[in-house]
């Protein structure tokens, strides 16, 4: 019998791994818990993140993603989504934690509704500090599927009090900075454990990783590949 085809739409998404005290003996990761009634990964402790919204394509960045990140994001992608993914990462971080990744500046015109509160802080979204470090597609058979790009950011790039989550939405509860030495004692999704194992290897490096792991979950098979970021038009 032929297996049924999974018709669940795969949405593009951005996830943010914020690292605090990266050069210390036990760096910390910002995480929160999803609600018990959430359709996707209920009760799991996760990084901030979510799906790309159509309006994310139109929001201006004060500083763009590094070129290497842009090249790697374009690899094995049908379209150039680097700008929208960076905006989605900054927006989701703001919505789910109340923390600002931006640079001082005035918004041109009236900001979109989703960005009104962010704009009121006096900052513009800035992506220069983001590093693209992992990509994963949700396996077939799940209630929701995402093509998620994971970005690492040093907490030093964020604005304000890193322990003040008072402006966060209710999408994540128990927001906290979890030491790497303790993070695997929490109820984590499988892919989160895989990502943590990958980034822990070079968490103190300032330079981007030599390549970005891509955990593919196509309808036929699951496999890893590496995104190295060959510029468009290169013969390499």
N, C-alpha and C positions, 0 to 999 in steps of 0.2 A: 504493500500500500504506500502510495506517495505521501510524504509528510506534508501537512498543511503549511501554506506559505504565511509567514508572519507579516501582516500588513500594517503593523503599528508604525506610524510615521516617526522617522528619526529627526529630532530637532537639534540644531546647533546650540551649543551651550558653552559657558565659560565658568571656570572654577578658580578660586583664589586661595593659594597657600601662603598665609602671612607668617613669617618667621621672626621671632623676637629673640634678642640676645644670641644672635646667630654665631658669634665668635666665642661665646661663653662655654662653660663645661657641659651644660645641658640646655640647648636651645629649646624654645617653646613654640608651639603651633596654635594658631587661633582656630577653634572649632566650636560647634554648637550641636544641639540635638534636634532632630526632626520630630514633628508631632506624631502621636500614636495613630492618628487618623489620616496621615499623609498617604497619598496614593503611591508615592515613590519613596522607597527606603524608610518606612515608618520606624520611629524610635532610634534610628541609627545616628551615631555621632559623625558629623561630616564637616568638610570645609565649606565656607560660604560660596554660593554660586547658583546659577540658574540659566534658563534658556535665553537666547538672543531674541530681543523684541524687534519688530520692523523699524521702530523709530531709532534704534541704536545705530543704524546706518547714517543718520542725518545729524547726530550730535558731534560738534567739533571737539577735537583734542588740542589742548594747549601744547603738549609734546607727544610725538608719535611713539609707537613701539620701536625698539631697536631693529635695524635692518635685518639682522640674522633671524630674529623672531619672525619677522614678516616673511622672509624667504621660506622658513620651515613651515609656517602656517599655510602657505600656498601649495606646498608639496602634497600630492595626493588629495587635492581639493578641487571641486568642480568650479569654484568661483573664489575670488579674492575677498575673504571675510575678515582680514586681519583688523581692520578698523572697527567693524561692528563687534567683534569678539573682545577687543580691548575695552570698548565702551561698556559692553555687557558685564565684563569683569568688575569695572569700577562701580557701575550702577548696583550690581548685586551685593558687592561688598558694603556699599553705603546702606542699601535697604535692609540687609540682614544683620549688620553689626552697628550701623550708625557712624562708622569710621570713614574719614575722607582721604582719598588718594587724589591729590590735586596740587595746583599751584595758584597763588593769588591772582585774581583777575576778575574783570567784569564781563558778564555774559552779553553777547550781541543780541539785542532784542529780548523778547519774552521767552524764557526757557519753557520747554515742553513740561506738561503736568508732572511727569515722573521725575523731573529734575528740578522742580521749583524749590524744594527744601534744600537740595544740594547747593543750588545757586545762591540761596540765601546765606550760606556760610561764607561767601566771598571768595570761593575757589572755583577754578575750572578743572575739569578732569584731565589728568596727565598720565601718560602710559610709559614714559621713558624708563621707569624703574622695574617694569614687569619683565619677567623672563618666562618664555614658553618652555615647559619642562616635561609635559606628558600629554598624550592624547588617547582617549579610549571611547569605544562605541559600546553602548549597552547591549548585552546579548539578546537574541530573539526570545520571545515568550514573556517578556516583562510588560507590565501595564503601561509603562512609558519608556521610550528609548531616546537616548541622547548621543550625539557626537560631541563629546566634551573635551575641551582644551583646558589644561591645567596650567595656571600661571603662578610662579613664585614671586613674592615681593618681600623685601626686607621691611620690617616694621618702622625703621627709621624714615621711610618715605611717607608714612602716614602723618596726618595733621592732628594735633590735639592730644588729649588724654587717652592713652591706649587702653585704659581700664574703664572708660566711660561708654557703656552700651545703651545709655538712656534714650538715644534717638533711633534705636533699632526697631524694626517691625517685629511681629510675633512669629515669623516663619521659623526661626531657630530659637530654642530655649537653652538655658544653661550655657550661655556663651562664656568661654573661658580660654585662658592660655595654658595649654597642656604641655608639660615637659616631654621631650622625645623619649626619655627613659620610662615614662608612664603611659604613653599614648596607646600602646597595644593592649592595655588592660581595659580599654573602653570597647563598647559594642560598635565596631567599625564595619562598613561594607567591605567586601572582598577587594574591590578595586582600590579603595582608599589604603588598605594595607599594602597593596602592590606599589602604589605611588609613593607612600612613605618609605618603603624599602629602597626605592630607586633614588629619591632625592636625599636620603640620609647619607649616601655614599660621598656626596660632594657638597653638603649643605654649607660648609664654610668657604667655599670657593666663590670669588667675586665674578669670575668669568662664566659665561653660559656653558652648559654641558656640551660635550663633543657631539652628541646626537640626542634626539628626542624619541623616547619609546612610543610606539603607536600600537595599542592593544586593539586589534581589529576583531570584531564579532560579526562577520558577515553571515548570511543565512546558511552558507555551506560549511563554514569552518571558522575556528578562532585561531589567531596567530599573532605573533609580535613582528614588527618591523621597526626600522630606525629611520627617522627623518633627519637628514643632515643639512637641509637648507641650501640646495644648489640653486643659485640665482636663475631666474627665468631667462631663457636664451643661452644658457651655458652649455657647452658641449661635453662637460664632465659627467 
